[in-house]
């Protein structure tokens, strides 16, 4: 409670600080006799696989064009809005002190808590990446903000299912009973409808419920696995037994963490997000105007094949898919 | 030289010029034809390349339209993968796009779908005249860009751009849709200077309708490929830089006529106007357009192959030259024969004059050995006039005594056994007509005629008497000592080498004596160097007269002499050495009313077949000489292989080498040992003694007992003491300045000084300057000297002690009790501490005599108001007894082991050693 109160005080104080002081340092960023500075504000923490992947793609694309510094908001481990807002204020202070020539943000919380309240319509260019599905809620684009949206490859996954099971019409979605998964379900349902699938769902809170939902899902043409983040008692062994025992239908997922539990996975690639943000940053540092670059969506995905589950379910895949895929040999690990 | 007449020259020149012009004309015609052939081949290769490119474009466009047809182009994974692959492999493809066909009624829904798919700004738009994007106006159908490859921030902006909004593209799209074939058009996207054109191919829903009228309604979109001709431009520029190229695209039905897609002008070249321009055009008809590739090249003289052009000309010129040359040669031979006769006569005259003028004597004989000629110098040298000498045998005029005559040598030369000959090193002696003898250098060479046949011998003689005398003098100086006239070390070593060789070859026995004068320094110091030189001269003479005739005496340097005793047993050598010792011992050297007794120490070494080399021989002799000196001087020591003294000496010398290396490589280290205060009233503080150790190259720590004796014997101890004093003071300065010294300013830092150091007059100023350099307070320093060293150098020691005591320094008398004259001197020496010799302390618990000695020394010390320190305290009982006796300080392994300075300081920090 003490922490929340302090953060709140910080927020109130911060509202009196205007972002007017953040101007691009010169006509061409990075000059004034010093190296260009790029600040990456990551929504997550060091060691987060997705965040690190974005940072990796970004660094490769930036090369030596600027000095890169990273600020971690750590919002995956500290989920309270006050804490995230406090981290955003720290990032804002860092921008104030270090005076980067461009700010790159990764994932939603950086956009929601930093870009939207503090960096809107300022001269400082901002490139975002890793924002899920849509930027509508943040009102992007702003004249100084552009970037890449992160769209889960649901449509190509369902295209594949359609190729494998031309007559399939009913799908079952199983995910954790969380707000985020609820949103994901709705997005998936919309795409499924376009692809000619009727999507049923089960959002669960326990391993037992998940297993029960999985058993029910075998009555549908296809099983779609949503994220398990939020199922606190996730029991890998129990799930593994259920998969070996009950699997009869083709199962797919768009989540990297669920690839050990689904036959086929199409997952987003964080490096693509980082690389696009890096390329945009270089263009802008070289004199480009952010408003000249439209917001785009990711176009690449990793293909995962769980050979063990495919064998259990007696599912055969076309060679070109196997050829391109990354293989998962075990179930549940 | 005028060879031909003017008329002859005119005729010859005309013939040659005509032949050359004809050859040039032939070459140019031939070469021009060759250049045309090359131009045709080059342009054909470029055209073939472009033709292949067109085929590839058609094939790729068909493949991509097939992919778009098969899948859903709005979600373009397969299409993207394929185009990424194509872009990497075909450098002429700049970009690939997919244009979706969107009817006006579908526009809103389509835009909405795209916005939901991650393109929130997507809208179907057009470009205004000034290049700005604006929403597309109402049209029945739109062709917006929905896929662009490569997808980059710079190309992403074309997403949504309606291709049909451009007039030029609109017609091409309509044609592509209606025909179902690939259609060429001007480049679609704005910007960029690269030479480009665009290819389009329609994609239909289902099969391609056979009727053209149905194709519009069944079309789904178009695949567009932007072709960049920079690639071909660069190929031409790199591989065919002389060729100009222009690519025109003539689209069927286009009102504007052919469009120039790419142009590279032929470079302007020198002399181009003289030669015809080469041109060639290739046409490539496609479905709805014709591409024309036009090439031009202006040949230049530089293109001509010089070899081909010049070969006929050169051949003609060569032929003409040969003819003219042959004519000319014939004429020249005639002229030269006439001139040669005149020249030979003049040359002979000049040779005669030259021979008369040179300083060397020249004598020429015929093959019978009779003189034919001698020059005036030869007349003067031999004493015979030319008239008398000519016709006489050469040996009777050039008389070289018993040596092989020049004529004999000349015969050898004539027979081809020798090329030439010079006199040997000793030189020739010539007996002149009057009987006097002169030294000469003689060289002999055969005289050959034009055919190489020997027709006589020529002798060249030179009077070298003066040169030879000078050489002899230099040779003597190089091998003899200037002062004594004895042979010098270099010559002596040469003779020793010969003797060693002799010993090995015939198993002979020789001996070497090395002698060192014992009192030479006294003579030099007291009466000057002139007296010293005189002594050396007289002694040299004495030595030479004492040894046998076959022996060799040499001055090896300074006051050191060597004697080589040839064919001499070791016993005889010992006797001769002893005789030499006695002779020198009985010699009295007087100088300005002073009489000096001198003596000599002699080392004797046998030289036989087992002697390894000169170095070892000298080493053994030097060691034996040292031992003779150690024996009290005026002595002889004979070295033998099992000589323990020699072995010990060798070991010591090895330690000296190691010590020198350690000094050079900074491997001397300081240790510290605590001296415990036993409730002393004479000095309230504590004492630390710095001890010296040597680190071997392997890192082992060596005790000073191993190397200090050698250092003392070989005069290195002063250098080592300086190292110790300097490093101790620097360390103490560091300790004091860092605050590690926690003893309240009363800890005393002690170090040892040797007798030689005390005796060195420079030591005092050295220590004073070190104290000044480091800034150490003198009252924190204590110097330990042994009683024997202080007594041996009493005067110098007293002077040094007084000077340093004036700076506050203290002194301790080390190992007190081990000497024999202790108490008497103790009163004279201004020492502050007395260190009782550890040998007494160690056994004092069991040996009542030792205990009494410790008690006595302690009492004497205290009676002189000197603090006492007991060494070698190795157990608690001894420490207790010393305390009971009233000894002030104790030192030993029981109190604390010696430790490296850093460890000691750490222990001090922890309070372990204080």
Interface residues (C-beta under 8 A of the other chain):
Chain A: X133 X134 X135 X136 X140 X141 X148 X149 X150 X151 X155 X156 X159 X190 X276 X279 X280 X283 X288 X292 X293 X294 X295 X296 X297 X298 X299 X301
Chain B: X72 X75 X76 X77 X80 X116 X117 X118 X119 X120 X121 X122 X151 X152 X153 X154 X156 X157 X159 X160
